Every structure is written in structure tokens, then in C-alpha cells.
Amino acid sequence: MKRLIILLAAVWLAGCAAVVKVEGEQVVRNRLSVQLPSAWNRIANHHEPFELWTQDGAALDQLRFWSGVKPGEALIRTSFTPAGQTAPRVPTFAANMPPDQLVSMFEMLFSADGSQVKTDRIEPARFAGENGVRFEFAVIRKTSELQLRGVGWAAVRNGELFAATFTAPQLSFFQRLLPKAEGVVATARLR
């Protein structure tokens, strides 16, 4: 019995994501580099196609980076869908997406759990040295009705997607942390 408990604990811990403090120059998925003027916490999860960074914890703020997403690849992994239930729609990248479709893909990402998403603003912008798009959005989480604000940046280079999003609760966290997130994103460069 004791061995079974130890084995189950080891399996459970193996599935947990590690949190690592990161500073200075960081390379995201070997393709995108950023300079951090202050420390962030990287939550290592090798099962997702993005890197997740946070200042105050993933439940409060999230800075996500996608680096070199190829056509046909999803922006998020789907979890197990029980028999008899419909699997959620998964936002999948296509190389020829115009900016409005790139934004729609991220709307689908943030609404995959049933949350409500509304895009407020879309404008041309540079991201990682490439022409792309910047968009602002609001999310009302289905599970808690928490109101989040978000901003995203996306660009396509040689048929691959490079993107970042920042989300945080509308009250207090978003306005306080947005300058830090924008400061990091402004340093993004492709390798």
C-alpha cells in the first residue's frame, strides 16, 4: 500500500508544472528572444504549444508566447473528452490567415471553455520585427464571471505564427501589469 501511495504521488508530481524565475534575455521555444527588464515567473508546461509567464500567479495574470506555430497546428492542446461529449473547437493556425482571422483564432482560444470574448480594437502593429496585428479584448470567464482584459500581438513569418497575449483581471491587475508585459513584448525578436 505504501508503495502504491508513493507511486501515485510521483505520477501526480510529474504532471505538475514547474515555476522558474526568469530574468535578462530569454529564448522562447528556440525561435523568439525577449529581454526582461524585471523578473517574471515561467510556468513550464511542455504539453502546451505556448510558454506561460506570470508576475503574480497564473490565476491572476498570464503572458503567453507562441513561437513558430506551423500551419495546421493548434494554439492549445485539448484535454480528454469523455465519451458522448463533443470535443471543444480548437483554434488552428493557417499560413494565409489575414489579420482579422488571426484575431478570430485568438477569440476562439479564449472562449474555448465557454467564456465570453469581445474584441474592442484591432490595429496594424509590429511584433518581433515583423508586420502584424495588435488587438485588445475583454473576457468574462464562464466559471467565475471574472472580468479580464487582454491584449495580443501576432505576426506571420515564412508561414509560421509568432504571437503573444497578456491577460489579467480588469480591476487593478491589468492596468498595473500591462506596462511590464508591453515592455517585454516590445523587445521580441526572431532568431
C-alpha atoms as an extended CHARMM CRD file, in Angstrom:
* protein
*
       191  EXT
         1         1  MET       CA              0.0000000000        0.0000000000        0.0000000000  PROA      1               0.0000000000
         2         2  LYS       CA              2.8240000000        2.3870000000        0.8950000000  PROA      2               0.0000000000
         3         3  ARG       CA              4.4770000000        1.7760000000       -2.4930000000  PROA      3               0.0000000000
         4         4  LEU       CA              1.2070000000        2.4910000000       -4.2710000000  PROA      4               0.0000000000
         5         5  ILE       CA              0.8440000000        5.8160000000       -2.4630000000  PROA      5               0.0000000000
         6         6  ILE       CA              4.4350000000        6.7550000000       -3.3130000000  PROA      6               0.0000000000
         7         7  LEU       CA              3.9000000000        5.7710000000       -6.9540000000  PROA      7               0.0000000000
         8         8  LEU       CA              0.6810000000        7.8020000000       -7.1940000000  PROA      8               0.0000000000
         9         9  ALA       CA              2.3720000000       10.8070000000       -5.5760000000  PROA      9               0.0000000000
        10        10  ALA       CA              5.2740000000       10.5620000000       -8.0440000000  PROA      10              0.0000000000
        11        11  VAL       CA              2.8920000000       10.4050000000      -11.0160000000  PROA      11              0.0000000000
        12        12  TRP       CA              0.9190000000       13.3680000000       -9.6850000000  PROA      12              0.0000000000
        13        13  LEU       CA              4.0560000000       15.4590000000       -9.1430000000  PROA      13              0.0000000000
        14        14  ALA       CA              5.3610000000       14.6020000000      -12.6150000000  PROA      14              0.0000000000
        15        15  GLY       CA              2.2270000000       16.1700000000      -14.0970000000  PROA      15              0.0000000000
        16        16  CYS       CA              2.6740000000       19.4120000000      -12.1790000000  PROA      16              0.0000000000
        17        17  ALA       CA              4.2120000000       22.3740000000      -13.9370000000  PROA      17              0.0000000000
        18        18  ALA       CA              7.4460000000       23.7980000000      -12.5620000000  PROA      18              0.0000000000
        19        19  VAL       CA              7.6960000000       27.5190000000      -11.8350000000  PROA      19              0.0000000000
        20        20  VAL       CA             11.0560000000       29.1340000000      -12.5740000000  PROA      20              0.0000000000
        21        21  LYS       CA             12.0890000000       32.7590000000      -12.0470000000  PROA      21              0.0000000000
        22        22  VAL       CA             13.4550000000       34.2130000000      -15.3150000000  PROA      22              0.0000000000
        23        23  GLU       CA             15.4030000000       37.4330000000      -15.9230000000  PROA      23              0.0000000000
        24        24  GLY       CA             17.5210000000       39.0250000000      -18.6540000000  PROA      24              0.0000000000
        25        25  GLU       CA             17.4770000000       37.5770000000      -22.1660000000  PROA      25              0.0000000000
        26        26  GLN       CA             15.1080000000       34.6280000000      -22.5970000000  PROA      26              0.0000000000
        27        27  VAL       CA             14.5520000000       32.4430000000      -25.6410000000  PROA      27              0.0000000000
        28        28  VAL       CA             11.0670000000       31.0910000000      -26.2680000000  PROA      28              0.0000000000
        29        29  ARG       CA             10.9880000000       27.6890000000      -27.9880000000  PROA      29              0.0000000000
        30        30  ASN       CA             14.3830000000       28.3410000000      -29.6100000000  PROA      30              0.0000000000
        31        31  ARG       CA             12.8680000000       30.8480000000      -32.0710000000  PROA      31              0.0000000000
        32        32  LEU       CA             11.9050000000       34.0480000000      -30.2500000000  PROA      32              0.0000000000
        33        33  SER       CA             14.0640000000       36.0700000000      -27.8790000000  PROA      33              0.0000000000
        34        34  VAL       CA             12.9410000000       38.7170000000      -25.3990000000  PROA      34              0.0000000000
        35        35  GLN       CA             14.7080000000       40.9280000000      -22.8580000000  PROA      35              0.0000000000
        36        36  LEU       CA             13.1920000000       41.0690000000      -19.3830000000  PROA      36              0.0000000000
        37        37  PRO       CA             13.7810000000       44.3830000000      -17.6030000000  PROA      37              0.0000000000
        38        38  SER       CA             12.4050000000       42.7450000000      -14.4370000000  PROA      38              0.0000000000
        39        39  ALA       CA             11.8830000000       39.1730000000      -13.2770000000  PROA      39              0.0000000000
        40        40  TRP       CA              8.9260000000       37.0360000000      -14.3990000000  PROA      40              0.0000000000
        41        41  ASN       CA              7.8860000000       33.5460000000      -13.3730000000  PROA      41              0.0000000000
        42        42  ARG       CA              7.8670000000       31.0000000000      -16.2060000000  PROA      42              0.0000000000
        43        43  ILE       CA              5.4700000000       28.1160000000      -15.7270000000  PROA      43              0.0000000000
        44        44  ALA       CA              6.9930000000       25.1810000000      -17.5720000000  PROA      44              0.0000000000
        45        45  ASN       CA              4.3730000000       23.0280000000      -19.2470000000  PROA      45              0.0000000000
        46        46  HSD       CA              5.7640000000       21.0570000000      -22.1590000000  PROA      46              0.0000000000
        47        47  HSD       CA              2.3070000000       19.8020000000      -23.1030000000  PROA      47              0.0000000000
        48        48  GLU       CA              1.1530000000       23.1780000000      -24.4300000000  PROA      48              0.0000000000
        49        49  PRO       CA              2.3450000000       24.8480000000      -27.6490000000  PROA      49              0.0000000000
        50        50  PHE       CA              2.9300000000       28.1340000000      -25.7980000000  PROA      50              0.0000000000
        51        51  GLU       CA              5.0750000000       29.3620000000      -22.9130000000  PROA      51              0.0000000000
        52        52  LEU       CA              3.2640000000       30.8860000000      -19.9550000000  PROA      52              0.0000000000
        53        53  TRP       CA              4.8010000000       33.6000000000      -17.7910000000  PROA      53              0.0000000000
        54        54  THR       CA              3.2670000000       35.4390000000      -14.8380000000  PROA      54              0.0000000000
        55        55  GLN       CA              4.0240000000       38.1630000000      -12.3180000000  PROA      55              0.0000000000
        56        56  ASP       CA              1.5210000000       37.3430000000       -9.5640000000  PROA      56              0.0000000000
        57        57  GLY       CA              0.4090000000       33.7940000000      -10.4180000000  PROA      57              0.0000000000
        58        58  ALA       CA             -1.3170000000       32.1700000000      -13.3940000000  PROA      58              0.0000000000
        59        59  ALA       CA             -4.7570000000       32.7040000000      -11.8460000000  PROA      59              0.0000000000
        60        60  LEU       CA             -4.1100000000       36.4700000000      -11.8140000000  PROA      60              0.0000000000
        61        61  ASP       CA             -2.0740000000       37.3080000000      -14.9020000000  PROA      61              0.0000000000
        62        62  GLN       CA             -0.7350000000       35.4470000000      -17.9120000000  PROA      62              0.0000000000
        63        63  LEU       CA              1.7650000000       36.4480000000      -20.5730000000  PROA      63              0.0000000000
        64        64  ARG       CA              1.7690000000       33.7170000000      -23.2360000000  PROA      64              0.0000000000
        65        65  PHE       CA              4.1640000000       33.3120000000      -26.1600000000  PROA      65              0.0000000000
        66        66  TRP       CA              3.6960000000       31.1780000000      -29.2920000000  PROA      66              0.0000000000
        67        67  SER       CA              6.8500000000       30.7200000000      -31.3400000000  PROA      67              0.0000000000
        68        68  GLY       CA              6.9830000000       29.1510000000      -34.7910000000  PROA      68              0.0000000000
        69        69  VAL       CA              3.4890000000       27.6300000000      -34.9180000000  PROA      69              0.0000000000
        70        70  LYS       CA              3.2330000000       25.7750000000      -38.2110000000  PROA      70              0.0000000000
        71        71  PRO       CA              0.1280000000       25.5990000000      -40.4400000000  PROA      71              0.0000000000
        72        72  GLY       CA             -2.3420000000       23.0340000000      -39.1220000000  PROA      72              0.0000000000
        73        73  GLU       CA             -1.0520000000       23.2630000000      -35.5470000000  PROA      73              0.0000000000
        74        74  ALA       CA             -3.3990000000       24.2330000000      -32.7180000000  PROA      74              0.0000000000
        75        75  LEU       CA             -2.8070000000       27.1170000000      -30.3010000000  PROA      75              0.0000000000
        76        76  ILE       CA             -3.7670000000       24.9240000000      -27.3420000000  PROA      76              0.0000000000
        77        77  ARG       CA             -3.8750000000       21.2190000000      -26.5800000000  PROA      77              0.0000000000
        78        78  THR       CA             -7.2640000000       19.7120000000      -25.9880000000  PROA      78              0.0000000000
        79        79  SER       CA             -7.9090000000       17.7670000000      -22.8500000000  PROA      79              0.0000000000
        80        80  PHE       CA             -9.5700000000       14.3880000000      -22.7240000000  PROA      80              0.0000000000
        81        81  THR       CA            -13.1990000000       14.4820000000      -23.8870000000  PROA      81              0.0000000000
        82        82  PRO       CA            -15.4600000000       11.9020000000      -22.2150000000  PROA      82              0.0000000000
        83        83  ALA       CA            -17.4370000000        9.5560000000      -24.4630000000  PROA      83              0.0000000000
        84        84  GLY       CA            -20.7090000000       11.0570000000      -25.6150000000  PROA      84              0.0000000000
        85        85  GLN       CA            -19.4920000000       14.6520000000      -25.2890000000  PROA      85              0.0000000000
        86        86  THR       CA            -18.4300000000       16.9450000000      -28.1040000000  PROA      86              0.0000000000
        87        87  ALA       CA            -14.7910000000       17.9890000000      -28.0960000000  PROA      87              0.0000000000
        88        88  PRO       CA            -14.3100000000       21.7850000000      -27.9420000000  PROA      88              0.0000000000
        89        89  ARG       CA            -13.3210000000       23.6020000000      -31.1180000000  PROA      89              0.0000000000
        90        90  VAL       CA             -9.5840000000       24.1370000000      -31.1870000000  PROA      90              0.0000000000
        91        91  PRO       CA             -8.1080000000       27.2380000000      -32.8380000000  PROA      91              0.0000000000
        92        92  THR       CA             -5.7560000000       26.0690000000      -35.5720000000  PROA      92              0.0000000000
        93        93  PHE       CA             -3.3040000000       28.2300000000      -37.4940000000  PROA      93              0.0000000000
        94        94  ALA       CA             -3.2810000000       28.5620000000      -41.2900000000  PROA      94              0.0000000000
        95        95  ALA       CA             -0.4010000000       30.3460000000      -43.0260000000  PROA      95              0.0000000000
        96        96  ASN       CA             -2.6130000000       32.5120000000      -45.2430000000  PROA      96              0.0000000000
        97        97  MET       CA             -4.7830000000       33.9910000000      -42.4650000000  PROA      97              0.0000000000
        98        98  PRO       CA             -5.3390000000       37.7450000000      -42.7860000000  PROA      98              0.0000000000
        99        99  PRO       CA             -5.0850000000       39.8030000000      -39.5690000000  PROA      99              0.0000000000
       100       100  ASP       CA             -8.8160000000       39.6260000000      -38.7660000000  PROA      100             0.0000000000
       101       101  GLN       CA             -8.7270000000       35.8160000000      -38.9310000000  PROA      101             0.0000000000
       102       102  LEU       CA             -5.6470000000       35.7190000000      -36.6910000000  PROA      102             0.0000000000
       103       103  VAL       CA             -7.5970000000       37.7450000000      -34.1290000000  PROA      103             0.0000000000
       104       104  SER       CA            -10.6430000000       35.4580000000      -34.5210000000  PROA      104             0.0000000000
       105       105  MET       CA             -8.3830000000       32.4820000000      -33.8380000000  PROA      105             0.0000000000
       106       106  PHE       CA             -7.3620000000       34.0210000000      -30.5010000000  PROA      106             0.0000000000
       107       107  GLU       CA            -11.0030000000       34.8560000000      -29.6970000000  PROA      107             0.0000000000
       108       108  MET       CA            -11.7520000000       31.1540000000      -30.2020000000  PROA      108             0.0000000000
       109       109  LEU       CA             -8.8400000000       30.2620000000      -27.9290000000  PROA      109             0.0000000000
       110       110  PHE       CA            -10.0800000000       32.3930000000      -25.0340000000  PROA      110             0.0000000000
       111       111  SER       CA            -13.7050000000       31.2800000000      -25.4870000000  PROA      111             0.0000000000
       112       112  ALA       CA            -12.9500000000       27.5350000000      -25.7790000000  PROA      112             0.0000000000
       113       113  ASP       CA            -14.0470000000       26.9640000000      -22.1620000000  PROA      113             0.0000000000
       114       114  GLY       CA            -17.3600000000       28.7580000000      -22.7180000000  PROA      114             0.0000000000
       115       115  SER       CA            -16.1270000000       32.1900000000      -21.6190000000  PROA      115             0.0000000000
       116       116  GLN       CA            -17.4300000000       35.2860000000      -23.4170000000  PROA      116             0.0000000000
       117       117  VAL       CA            -14.8760000000       37.2020000000      -25.5090000000  PROA      117             0.0000000000
       118       118  LYS       CA            -15.2760000000       40.5980000000      -27.1570000000  PROA      118             0.0000000000
       119       119  THR       CA            -12.5590000000       42.2310000000      -29.2340000000  PROA      119             0.0000000000
       120       120  ASP       CA            -12.5020000000       46.0050000000      -28.7300000000  PROA      120             0.0000000000
       121       121  ARG       CA             -9.6880000000       47.1060000000      -31.0140000000  PROA      121             0.0000000000
       122       122  ILE       CA             -7.6050000000       45.7500000000      -33.8920000000  PROA      122             0.0000000000
       123       123  GLU       CA             -4.7310000000       47.6810000000      -35.4530000000  PROA      123             0.0000000000
       124       124  PRO       CA             -1.6370000000       47.0300000000      -37.5710000000  PROA      124             0.0000000000
       125       125  ALA       CA              1.4830000000       46.6870000000      -35.4390000000  PROA      125             0.0000000000
       126       126  ARG       CA              4.9950000000       45.2890000000      -35.4530000000  PROA      126             0.0000000000
       127       127  PHE       CA              5.7140000000       42.1730000000      -33.4440000000  PROA      127             0.0000000000
       128       128  ALA       CA              9.1390000000       40.5490000000      -33.2350000000  PROA      128             0.0000000000
       129       129  GLY       CA             10.3790000000       42.7940000000      -36.0480000000  PROA      129             0.0000000000
       130       130  GLU       CA              7.5980000000       41.7080000000      -38.4160000000  PROA      130             0.0000000000
       131       131  ASN       CA              4.4460000000       43.4230000000      -39.6690000000  PROA      131             0.0000000000
       132       132  GLY       CA              1.4810000000       42.0490000000      -37.8020000000  PROA      132             0.0000000000
       133       133  VAL       CA             -1.5130000000       42.9580000000      -35.7080000000  PROA      133             0.0000000000
       134       134  ARG       CA             -2.2390000000       44.1710000000      -32.1710000000  PROA      134             0.0000000000
       135       135  PHE       CA             -5.6430000000       43.5810000000      -30.6210000000  PROA      135             0.0000000000
       136       136  GLU       CA             -7.3800000000       44.3630000000      -27.3510000000  PROA      136             0.0000000000
       137       137  PHE       CA            -10.1400000000       42.2150000000      -25.8990000000  PROA      137             0.0000000000
       138       138  ALA       CA            -12.3000000000       41.5320000000      -22.8700000000  PROA      138             0.0000000000
       139       139  VAL       CA            -13.1210000000       38.1170000000      -21.3960000000  PROA      139             0.0000000000
       140       140  ILE       CA            -15.8310000000       37.1590000000      -18.9320000000  PROA      140             0.0000000000
       141       141  ARG       CA            -14.8520000000       33.7800000000      -17.5280000000  PROA      141             0.0000000000
       142       142  LYS       CA            -17.6330000000       31.2290000000      -17.6330000000  PROA      142             0.0000000000
       143       143  THR       CA            -16.6310000000       29.5330000000      -14.3810000000  PROA      143             0.0000000000
       144       144  SER       CA            -16.3330000000       32.6220000000      -12.1800000000  PROA      144             0.0000000000
       145       145  GLU       CA            -17.7120000000       35.5550000000      -14.2170000000  PROA      145             0.0000000000
       146       146  LEU       CA            -14.4010000000       37.2900000000      -13.5250000000  PROA      146             0.0000000000
       147       147  GLN       CA            -13.8340000000       40.1320000000      -15.9960000000  PROA      147             0.0000000000
       148       148  LEU       CA            -10.4300000000       40.0410000000      -17.6820000000  PROA      148             0.0000000000
       149       149  ARG       CA             -8.7860000000       42.4840000000      -20.0680000000  PROA      149             0.0000000000
       150       150  GLY       CA             -6.3320000000       41.3170000000      -22.6500000000  PROA      150             0.0000000000
       151       151  VAL       CA             -4.0340000000       42.4460000000      -25.3890000000  PROA      151             0.0000000000
       152       152  GLY       CA             -2.4020000000       40.3810000000      -28.0970000000  PROA      152             0.0000000000
       153       153  TRP       CA              0.2040000000       40.6740000000      -30.8150000000  PROA      153             0.0000000000
       154       154  ALA       CA              0.6220000000       38.3490000000      -33.7990000000  PROA      154             0.0000000000
       155       155  ALA       CA              2.7790000000       38.1620000000      -36.9030000000  PROA      155             0.0000000000
       156       156  VAL       CA              3.4510000000       35.5510000000      -39.5620000000  PROA      156             0.0000000000
       157       157  ARG       CA              6.9250000000       34.9300000000      -40.9370000000  PROA      157             0.0000000000
       158       158  ASN       CA              7.7040000000       32.3120000000      -43.5760000000  PROA      158             0.0000000000
       159       159  GLY       CA              4.2980000000       30.7270000000      -42.9890000000  PROA      159             0.0000000000
       160       160  GLU       CA              4.7760000000       30.3660000000      -39.2010000000  PROA      160             0.0000000000
       161       161  LEU       CA              2.9010000000       32.1780000000      -36.4280000000  PROA      161             0.0000000000
       162       162  PHE       CA              4.6400000000       34.1780000000      -33.7170000000  PROA      162             0.0000000000
       163       163  ALA       CA              2.3650000000       35.7020000000      -31.1010000000  PROA      163             0.0000000000
       164       164  ALA       CA              1.9380000000       36.8960000000      -27.5350000000  PROA      164             0.0000000000
       165       165  THR       CA             -1.0820000000       37.6280000000      -25.3570000000  PROA      165             0.0000000000
       166       166  PHE       CA             -1.3920000000       39.2160000000      -21.9460000000  PROA      166             0.0000000000
       167       167  THR       CA             -4.4900000000       38.8060000000      -19.7590000000  PROA      167             0.0000000000
       168       168  ALA       CA             -5.2970000000       39.8910000000      -16.2190000000  PROA      168             0.0000000000
       169       169  PRO       CA             -8.3520000000       40.8400000000      -14.1400000000  PROA      169             0.0000000000
       170       170  GLN       CA             -9.7580000000       44.1750000000      -15.2610000000  PROA      170             0.0000000000
       171       171  LEU       CA             -9.7060000000       45.6380000000      -11.7670000000  PROA      171             0.0000000000
       172       172  SER       CA             -6.2060000000       46.5750000000      -10.6050000000  PROA      172             0.0000000000
       173       173  PHE       CA             -4.0390000000       43.8440000000      -12.1460000000  PROA      173             0.0000000000
       174       174  PHE       CA             -4.4090000000       44.6570000000      -15.8460000000  PROA      174             0.0000000000
       175       175  GLN       CA             -3.5450000000       48.3710000000      -15.6300000000  PROA      175             0.0000000000
       176       176  ARG       CA             -0.7240000000       47.7260000000      -13.1600000000  PROA      176             0.0000000000
       177       177  LEU       CA              0.9390000000       44.9010000000      -15.1230000000  PROA      177             0.0000000000
       178       178  LEU       CA              0.2230000000       45.9060000000      -18.7310000000  PROA      178             0.0000000000
       179       179  PRO       CA              3.2850000000       48.2210000000      -18.9740000000  PROA      179             0.0000000000
       180       180  LYS       CA              5.5290000000       45.3470000000      -17.8270000000  PROA      180             0.0000000000
       181       181  ALA       CA              4.0340000000       42.9580000000      -20.3860000000  PROA      181             0.0000000000
       182       182  GLU       CA              4.2660000000       45.5380000000      -23.1770000000  PROA      182             0.0000000000
       183       183  GLY       CA              7.8720000000       46.2210000000      -22.1820000000  PROA      183             0.0000000000
       184       184  VAL       CA              8.7560000000       42.5570000000      -22.6440000000  PROA      184             0.0000000000
       185       185  VAL       CA              6.8120000000       42.1750000000      -25.8890000000  PROA      185             0.0000000000
       186       186  ALA       CA              8.4610000000       45.2770000000      -27.3550000000  PROA      186             0.0000000000
       187       187  THR       CA             11.8470000000       43.5060000000      -27.1330000000  PROA      187             0.0000000000
       188       188  ALA       CA             10.7180000000       40.3770000000      -29.0090000000  PROA      188             0.0000000000
       189       189  ARG       CA             12.9690000000       39.3730000000      -31.8980000000  PROA      189             0.0000000000
       190       190  LEU       CA             13.0070000000       36.2980000000      -34.1130000000  PROA      190             0.0000000000
       191       191  ARG       CA             16.1220000000       34.1470000000      -34.0700000000  PROA      191             0.0000000000
